[in-house]
């Protein structure tokens, strides 16, 4: 009720999850929930987490994840954003900076839903920043994270009010420039060698979505369920893919996630995946599966990795088919 009194759009979220506990919450993306609705949801003993929908009454949040110094760097650059409330995720490495804006940012159009894009993510070497402004919600204290830890306030106070985030967005664009346009996914199997000398960029362009990787390993099938703001792959331990950044994914059961390379490594090696040990093999396997002629990019030892990958493919496919069958 304190959140509601601040003019925030409160909705129930599934216990120890991040998904709304409503059959549909689309209407709350354009209107604030009422006092009676909040009392009906939370006043009957149900053990819900608390979600706040963004874009209502100018409410947004900067969500910092995998923090490795980004929070402190941003606070030093924009101290006025940190004069009020500050929250920490139950993961222990994520933070929410709730704000109220006069003007919401323009992140372009979401062509799939034919509406303004709701949020945008910047991946820097100090952590990830996700500006959440429309058509999405954020779980807030005292909710319980899937890990079992509580979301909490690390700085209490009112929600900071600023005019807009144009200066913050410009700064984030300098830290993590927008990627160059990617070729259409249908062009990745033409067998052409990548241009330039960056095999990593060529492979990332060839696999623009984590869903492509999961589908390659037979994980998607008919079990995919579209949700606003993310795609849930049912029957796989809470496997989610972000709609605003389709390379980003997370599995609650294993508490792992990342981009397309991590998705391939997880499908290929499971919990034994280690980026330092396996990244080069994952890179070559993804290039080979996409039809990229990576021979001219080979380093010493790459031929051995390619032979090992080809020799083990059948074994890994059988093992993971069994694993996913048991999870279902």
N, C-alpha and C positions, 0 to 999 in steps of 0.2 A: 504493500500500500504506500510505502514511502516512495518507491519508484513511480507509482501511478500519480502521486501528488505532485511530482516534478514534471508532469506532462509527458512521461515516457510511455511508449506502447508496450505493455507487459503481456507476454504470452507464456503458456506452460511448455516446458521442454521435458522430454522423457528423462526419467531418473537416471543419473550417471551417464547421460548421453548429451549430444548436441543437436539432435533433431527435434523439431516441434512435436508436441504431443497432441496435435489437432489433425483431423482428417484433411483439412485445408486451412491455410493461414494467409491466403492471398489477400483477403479483404483487409487484413491488418497491415498490409504494406501501403495502404492509402488512407487508413483512418486509425485513430487511437482506440485501443480497447477501453471499455467502460469500467466504472467501479464495480458494477454488478457482475460483469463478466469475470473480473479478477477475483472477486469474492467467491464466485461459483467454482472457478478452477482450483483455487488454492485453499478454500475454506472448508473442504470436505474430507480432509485427512490424506489426500493424495500426495505421494512423495515425488513431486515434480521439481526439476530444475527451473530456473527463472531465465527467460529470454527477453531481450529488449530489441524490438524491431527498429531498424535504422531508417532515416529519412522522414520520420514523423516529428513534426515540430522542430525540424532542423537538427535532430540528434544523429551524430555519427560517432565512429570510434576508429582510432588508429590502433590496429592489432599488430604488436611486435612479437614475432615468433622466432625460435632458435636463436635467442639473443646472445650475441657475443660482443657486446659493446654498443649496439645500435641505440639502445634506450638512453644511455649516458651521452652518446654523441648527439642525439636529437635534442636532449634536454639542454645541453650546452649551447646548441645552435638556436633553439626556440624556447627559451625559459618561460615565456608567457603561456605556453601550452600546458605547463606542468604546475600551475599555481593552485589547481583544484584537485579533483578526485583522480586517483590512479589505482588500477586493479592488477592483481597478478593471477594468472591462470593456475589451475591445479597441477599443470604439467611442471611448474617450477621454472620454465624457461620462456614463458610467454607473458606479455603485459598488454593491458588495454588502457588507452588514453581516451576516455569519453569526452566528447566536445559537443557544443551546440553552435551551429553555423547560421549566418544570415543567408548565405548562398551556397548551395550544394555544388560540388565539383562536377564537371562534365567529362565523363570518361568515354564518350562516344556511345554507339548503339549496340545493343545485344541483338544481332540479326536473328538468332533463333527464336527469341520471344518478342521481337519487334518492339523494344522499349529501351530506355536508357540503361547503359551498363551500370550495374549496382556497385561494383567495387573494383579495386585494382591492386595488384601485388608488385612490390619491388624486392628482388632478391639481391642482397649486398653481401660483401664478405664479413659484415658485422652482424648479420641477421636478416630476417625477412620483415617487411612492413606491408601490411594490408590495410588500405583505407576503405572502410566499410560504410557506404553512404545510402544505398537504396536496395530494396528487394532482398534483404538479408537480415539476419539477427545475430546477436552475440550473447553468449551465456555469461551471467554476472554473479557476483557474490550474493548469498553464501552457497551457491550451487556446488554440486560435487562433480569433479572431473571424472572421466572414465577410469583414470588411474586410482580413484578412491580418495584423492586429496581435494580439499575445498578451494574454490576460488575465494580470494580474500582482498580486502582493501589494504594497500600498503601506504596509502595517503588518503585520508578522508577529507571531505569538503564538498562544496557545490561543483556542478559540472562547469568547466571553463567555457566561456562564451567568446567566440572570435567571429570576425566577418566572413572570412573564407580561408581556404588552405592553399592558395595559389603559390605562396612562397615555399611552403613545405613540399608541394608537388614538384616545383622546379628544382629544389634541392635533392629530392629523391631521384629525379631524372638524371641529375649529374652523377649521383652515386651508382645508379644502375640504369644506364641508357636503355630505351626501348629496343627490343631486338629487331633486326631487319626482317622484312616480310618473308614468310616461309613459302616454299613452293607448295602447290596443292598436293595432298596425300596421294592422289592417283598417279603422280609422276615418279614415285619413289622406286617403282619396280622396273624402270626402263634400262637398268644396267649401266647407266652413264656414270663416269667417274666424277666425284665432286670437284667443283672449281676451287681454286686456291689451295692452301696448304693446311686447312683446319678440318681434320676428319671429325672432330667432336661436333663442330657446327653442322657439318653435312649430315651426320647421323641424327642430331637433334631435329634438324629440319625434316628428315625422312620419317621420324616418329614424333609427330606433333602432339600426341595425346597419350596419356598413360593407359587409356582405354584400348588403344591400338595394341599396346604391349600385352595387356591382360587377355585381349582377344586372341593374340598370336599364340598364347599358351593355353587357350581353351577355357579361360576363367569366366568370360562374360556370358556367352551363350544367350539363353533366354531369361537369365536371372537379373537383368539390369532393370532398375526402377528409377525413373527420373524424379528428382526432387528439386525444388526451387533453391538455387544456390549451390547444389552439389548433386552428384550421381552416386547412389548407393548400389553396390553389387551384392544382392542378397545371398545369404548362405556362405559367406566367406569371412566371417569374423568381424563384421562391421567395416567393410572395405568401401572407402569413399574416394571420389575423384571430384575436384573442384571444377565447377562449370566456368568460372571466370578465368581460371588458369588451368587448362586441362592437362598440363604436364604434372600438376601437383596432386598427390594422393596420400592416403593415410589408412592404416589398418589398426583398428582399436585392439583386436585380439593379440597381435604381436607387438603393438606399440612401436611400429616402424612406419616410415613414409619417406617422401622426397619427391624427386622428379622421375623422368622416364628411365634414366640409367639405373636408379635405385629400384624402380619397378621391375626392370629386366633382371637385375641381380637378385631381387627377392624371389621372383618366379623361378630363377635358375638354380640358386643356391640356398634358398630359404633363410633361416636364421643364421646360417654359416657365412652369409655374404659379408665380405669385408672389402671396402672400397680400395684400400691400399693394395690388397692382394689380387682382387678380381676385376678391377675397373677395366684394365686393358683387354682382358678376354671378353668382358661384356661389350665393350666398344666394338671389337671386331665381329662378334656374333651379330650385333644389331646391324652393322654395315652389311654383312653377308646376307642377312635375312631381308634387307631392304634392296638388295641387288646392286649395291655400291661396289665398284671395283676399288678395293682398298689396298691392292698389292703395292702401289707406288708409295703408300704411306707406312709400309711395314718397317718395324724396328727389329733389332736382333731378338730372336726368340718368339716373334709373332707367329711364324709358321708352326711352331710347336703348339702354341695356344689354339690355333685354328684346327689342327689335327685332333687335339684333345677334345675340343668342343664337338667336332663332328663325330668322334667316336663315342662320346658320352650322351649324345642327344637322345637316343632311344631310351637309355636307362633313366635319364631325368624326366622324360615325358611320362614314362610308366609310373615313376615314383610320385610325381605331382598329380597325375590323374587319380591315383589312389588316395592321396592326401585330401584333395578337394572333395572326392566322393565321401570320405569320412566326415568332413566338416558339414556337408549337406545333411 
